[in-house]
Every structure is written in C-alpha cells, then in structure tokens.
Amino acid sequence: MLNIYLFDMDAVLLHPGGYRAALIATVNHFSRGLGLGDLAPTYDEIETFEAAGITSEWDSAPISIAAISLAHSRPDYLSLVERVSAEWRRGECPAEAAYRVLFPSPSPRGRGRGDEGEGGIFGANGDWHTAILLHSRDIRRSPVLNVFQQFTLGDAFESTYGLPRTIDAHSTLLKHDRPALSRPVPPQSAIYTARPSKPPRDMPPRIGYAPEAELGAQLVGLSHLPIIGFGSFQWLAETIGGHAELYLKPSPVHGLAAIGAALGGPESESLRAAEAAMRAEWLPPLKDLRGAKGRVTVFEDSASSIKGVREAVGLLGSNWECVGVGISSGGPKRDALAKVADRVYPSLNDALDRELNA
C-alpha cells in the first residue's frame, strides 16, 4: 500500500503569527486612514473567519476593511462572517461573496468613507469596493493587497513585484512565524498550502511570485519537500488558462497535485495531471495511481480543505482511502474540524506521534 502525507503550513507546520500580524496591521492601516483608530479583528474573530473556511487574509482583510468603510465603525465580525459564508459559492473567492453581501444592489448604495479624490485612503479610484473585493488577488488594482503584501514581505516586496514600497515595514513572516514541528516527517510527503509561492521548481523563476511558502518551509527545515502553493496555480493558470483561485484548496485539484508531487512527480507535471483529472483525463504521475492501493493522510486546520482532499482521493478510485487529521487546540476551528476529521489533535507533533505509531 502506498502511504502519502500532505501537510498544510499555517497553524499546522507553523504557528502563523506573521499572517495574523499582517492582517491586523493592514486593517488598522486603513481604519486609521479613515480616522477611526484601530478596528482590526481580534485573534478570536480571526479564528471565526478561518473556521468558516475563509482562511486567506487576501479575503479577510478586504472583507473587514470594506465593512468598516461602509459602517464607519467596528463591524460585528461574527455576523459578517456568517453572512459572507452563507453567500459564498463554490469556485469563487470569499471576497466576491462579500461584495454581494455588502453591496446588494447593482449600484452600491453609498460610497464608503475615505475614497474621494487623490488623497483618499483607497486612492483615486471611486470604485474602491470593486478594486478590493472583486480584484482581491490583483496586486496592481487592490490597494488592500498591496499594503498587506508590504507588511508580509517587507524588504522583499519590491523585488517580488517590481513595485515601489509605500510603507516602511519589516516582514511580519520573518518576525512572528514560529515552527510548530519538532519531529521528522515520513517519506512521500508534500506541503500543500494556500500561501503565495514560487512557480514549480522545474520551471524558471517569474516576477510576481512571492516566496512565502518557501520561507515557511525553510523555517521548519522542510525545504526539501515539494511545495504546492498559490504560485503553483498562478503558473498553471498562465500556462493552460483558467483562474488560479479556482484550483486552490478546497478544490480537489490542489489535493491531487500535492499527491502527485509527494510521489516524486515533477511539480509541473503533477499540476497538469491534477487539472486534467477533473476532466476524467489521467496523465502521469497520477495515471498509475488509478490501479494502485493507497492511503492519503492530510494534516489540516481547515475543515473545508479536508473535504477537498477527500474528494481528490475519491477520484483515484475505491482502493484509496483518506485520513483527515485536524490540528487545533480548541475554539470554533476545533469544533468545525471535529465534524469532518477522523481525529483532531492539539498540535502536529501530537498528531505525528499518534498517527505514525498507530
């Protein structure tokens, strides 16, 4: 039997202080610019976003800022998350669902505060709501993403994107992230993460690919593992078409690509094969798995991502099984994981001790 292991990064391999620090700093940057002081979500409120499957700060930051700008006060984050989660459709970013929640009419009722003219906190674009919610992944159109990435990358921002820095900030990832792993990982493992990353390792480097997943892998001593991150799907979308966000977990494409890479397939071939599998076309390195027998164990802090890997494993055939291992010490995230995971542990070290020695 083949045994494959997939590891999420933030809140699994790493204690993700860097992204939370960047989220808080970004929201406060804009709420201060609106003259409202610090209105960023608390850690518990951030976990509410994550428990609902809104795991990327590229969504939670613009959602929070749009709600603050409209209300000109601190939003009820729990209610906001519930409304966005209920509206969120498969195949779209949560920020797109937030656009419909916050701007239900074709012409949004009322402009947010601070967007008027060159000096506005959102810049000169009067369609700030469109820029930050419908183009949340476009570094050149979204002022929120631009600021968030400056906090995240620090000095590396200019070399990554070819854009000037507008704020003076050190990388929150380097300052606040801490390893959550002190055990070796088994063979046939891969990192699968929503973090921005470089293109596939067997492809040339490109501008606009932030090496955030690679920084995390280096921090936990796993730079040797294949990494399937957001940059992997940027490359795939640029190569064959489509939208990178639609390939990202909880899409089964993400899980399938990570499975192929964990088995030693070139990352670019694993990505192509994962996309093709969704059209019932089986290419190496996934092709040979259809007749094999195996188990995929996924270590995750997101219930929706465990569901995505289960769907991916189901496509390989009835000889395959998926073991979902949740990582959470408590709170709403653990409650959500308990509904879908086979087992939930407070840390990855605990999970490895139990799962690998069972």
Residue pairs with C-beta under 8 A, 6 or more apart in sequence:
1 293
1 294
1 295
2 188
2 263
2 289
2 292
2 293
2 294
2 295
3 186
3 188
3 294
3 295
3 297
4 188
4 189
4 190
4 259
4 262
4 263
4 294
4 295
4 296
4 297
5 185
5 186
5 188
5 189
5 190
5 262
5 296
5 297
5 298
5 299
6 189
6 190
6 191
6 192
6 255
6 258
6 259
6 262
6 296
6 297
6 298
6 299
6 309
7 13
7 185
7 189
7 190
7 191
7 192
7 222
7 225
7 299
7 348
8 191
8 192
8 193
8 298
8 299
8 300
8 301
8 302
8 305
8 327
9 16
9 191
9 193
9 195
9 213
9 216
9 217
10 16
10 19
10 55
10 193
10 195
10 216
10 301
11 50
11 180
11 301
11 327
11 328
11 333
12 180
12 299
12 300
12 301
12 327
12 348
13 179
13 180
13 181
13 191
13 216
13 217
13 220
13 222
13 348
14 177
14 178
14 179
14 180
14 216
14 219
14 220
15 177
15 178
15 179
15 180
16 177
17 172
17 175
17 176
17 177
17 178
18 152
18 171
18 172
18 173
18 174
18 175
18 176
18 177
19 57
19 152
19 172
19 173
20 43
20 46
20 57
20 176
21 151
21 172
21 175
21 176
22 57
22 148
22 151
22 152
22 172
22 173
23 40
23 41
23 46
23 57
23 60
23 61
23 64
23 148
24 40
24 41
25 40
25 151
25 169
25 172
26 40
26 57
26 61
26 65
26 144
26 147
26 148
26 151
27 39
27 40
27 41
27 61
27 64
27 65
27 68
28 38
28 39
28 40
29 147
29 167
30 65
30 68
30 69
30 114
30 121
30 122
30 144
30 147
31 37
31 38
31 39
31 40
31 65
31 68
32 38
33 114
33 121
34 68
34 69
34 72
34 113
34 114
34 121
35 114
36 68
36 72
36 73
36 74
39 68
39 73
39 74
39 75
40 64
41 48
41 49
41 60
41 64
41 77
44 331
45 77
45 78
46 60
47 331
47 332
47 333
48 77
48 78
48 81
48 332
49 55
49 59
49 60
49 63
49 77
49 81
50 301
50 302
50 333
51 303
51 331
51 332
51 333
51 335
51 336
52 81
52 82
52 84
52 85
52 336
53 85
53 88
53 94
53 250
53 302
53 303
53 304
54 60
54 63
54 81
54 84
54 85
54 88
54 94
55 194
55 302
55 305
56 93
56 94
56 194
57 148
58 93
58 95
58 136
58 137
58 145
58 148
59 93
59 94
59 95
59 98
59 136
60 94
61 144
61 145
61 148
62 95
62 98
62 132
62 133
62 136
62 142
62 144
62 145
63 80
63 84
63 94
63 95
63 98
63 133
64 75
64 77
64 80
65 132
65 144
66 98
66 99
66 102
66 112
66 129
66 132
66 133
67 75
67 80
67 98
67 102
68 74
68 75
69 112
69 113
69 114
69 115
69 122
69 128
70 102
70 110
70 112
72 113
80 101
83 101
84 94
84 97
84 98
84 101
85 94
85 97
87 97
87 98
87 100
87 101
88 94
88 97
89 97
91 246
92 245
93 136
93 137
93 245
95 132
95 133
95 134
95 136
96 133
96 134
96 136
98 133
99 129
99 130
99 133
99 134
102 108
102 129
102 133
103 109
103 129
108 129
111 126
111 128
112 122
112 128
112 129
114 120
114 121
114 122
115 121
115 122
115 123
115 125
115 126
115 128
116 126
117 124
118 124
120 128
121 143
122 128
122 131
122 132
122 143
123 143
125 131
128 143
131 141
131 142
131 143
132 142
132 143
132 144
132 145
135 141
135 142
136 142
136 144
136 145
137 145
137 244
137 245
138 145
139 145
139 146
139 149
139 161
139 163
139 208
140 146
140 163
146 163
146 166
147 166
147 167
149 157
149 160
149 161
149 210
150 157
150 165
150 166
150 167
150 169
151 167
151 169
151 171
151 172
152 171
152 172
152 173
152 210
152 212
153 160
153 171
153 173
153 210
153 212
154 169
154 170
154 171
154 172
154 174
155 170
155 171
156 171
156 210
156 211
157 163
157 165
158 164
158 165
160 207
160 208
160 209
160 210
160 211
161 207
161 208
161 210
162 207
162 208
173 212
173 215
173 216
174 215
177 215
177 216
177 219
178 219
179 219
179 220
179 221
180 220
180 347
180 348
180 349
181 220
181 221
181 222
181 348
181 349
182 349
183 348
183 349
183 352
183 353
185 222
185 225
185 352
186 356
188 262
188 263
188 264
189 225
189 262
190 225
190 226
190 227
190 228
190 258
190 259
190 261
190 262
191 213
191 217
191 222
191 225
191 226
191 227
191 228
191 229
191 258
192 227
192 228
192 229
192 249
192 254
192 255
192 257
192 258
193 213
193 216
193 227
193 228
193 229
193 230
194 229
194 230
194 248
194 249
195 212
195 213
195 216
195 229
195 230
196 209
196 210
196 211
196 212
196 213
196 229
196 230
196 231
197 209
197 210
197 211
197 212
197 213
197 214
197 227
197 228
197 229
197 230
197 231
197 232
198 205
198 209
198 211
198 213
198 214
198 227
198 231
199 205
199 206
199 209
199 231
199 232
199 234
199 235
200 232
200 235
200 266
200 267
200 268
200 271
201 226
201 227
201 266
201 267
202 266
202 267
202 268
203 235
203 267
203 268
206 235
208 234
209 231
209 234
209 235
210 231
212 229
213 227
213 229
213 230
213 231
214 223
214 227
217 223
217 225
217 227
226 258
226 261
226 262
226 267
226 270
227 267
228 254
228 257
228 258
228 261
228 267
228 270
228 271
230 244
230 248
232 257
232 267
232 271
233 244
233 245
233 247
233 248
233 253
233 254
233 271
234 244
235 268
235 271
236 242
236 244
236 247
236 271
236 272
236 275
237 243
237 244
237 247
239 272
240 272
240 275
242 275
246 253
247 253
247 254
247 257
247 274
247 275
248 254
249 255
249 302
249 304
249 305
249 308
249 309
250 302
250 304
250 305
250 307
250 308
251 308
252 274
252 278
252 308
252 309
252 311
252 312
252 315
253 274
253 275
253 277
253 278
253 312
254 274
254 308
254 312
255 274
255 296
255 298
255 308
255 309
255 311
255 312
255 313
256 270
256 273
256 274
256 277
256 286
256 312
256 315
257 267
257 270
257 271
257 273
257 274
258 270
259 270
259 286
259 289
259 296
259 312
259 313
259 316
260 269
260 270
260 273
260 274
260 285
260 286
261 267
261 270
263 285
263 289
264 285
265 273
265 284
265 285
265 286
266 285
269 283
269 284
269 285
270 285
270 286
272 283
273 282
273 283
273 284
273 285
273 286
273 287
274 286
274 312
276 282
276 283
277 283
277 286
277 315
282 290
286 316
289 316
289 317
289 320
290 316
290 317
291 317
291 319
292 319
292 320
293 319
293 320
294 316
294 319
294 320
294 321
295 320
295 321
295 322
295 323
296 309
296 312
296 313
296 320
296 321
296 322
296 323
297 322
297 323
297 325
297 355
298 305
298 306
298 309
298 322
298 323
298 324
298 325
299 325
299 327
299 348
299 351
300 306
300 309
300 324
300 325
300 326
300 327
300 337
300 341
301 326
301 327
301 328
301 333
301 337
302 337
303 326
303 336
303 337
303 339
303 340
303 341
306 324
306 326
306 337
306 340
306 341
307 340
309 322
309 324
310 322
310 324
312 322
313 320
313 321
313 322
314 320
314 322
323 342
323 355
324 340
324 341
324 342
325 341
325 342
325 343
325 344
325 345
325 351
325 355
326 334
326 337
326 338
326 340
326 341
326 343
326 344
326 345
327 337
327 344
327 345
327 346
327 347
327 348
327 351
328 334
328 337
328 344
328 346
329 346
329 347
330 346
334 344
337 344
338 344
343 351
343 354
343 355
345 351
345 354
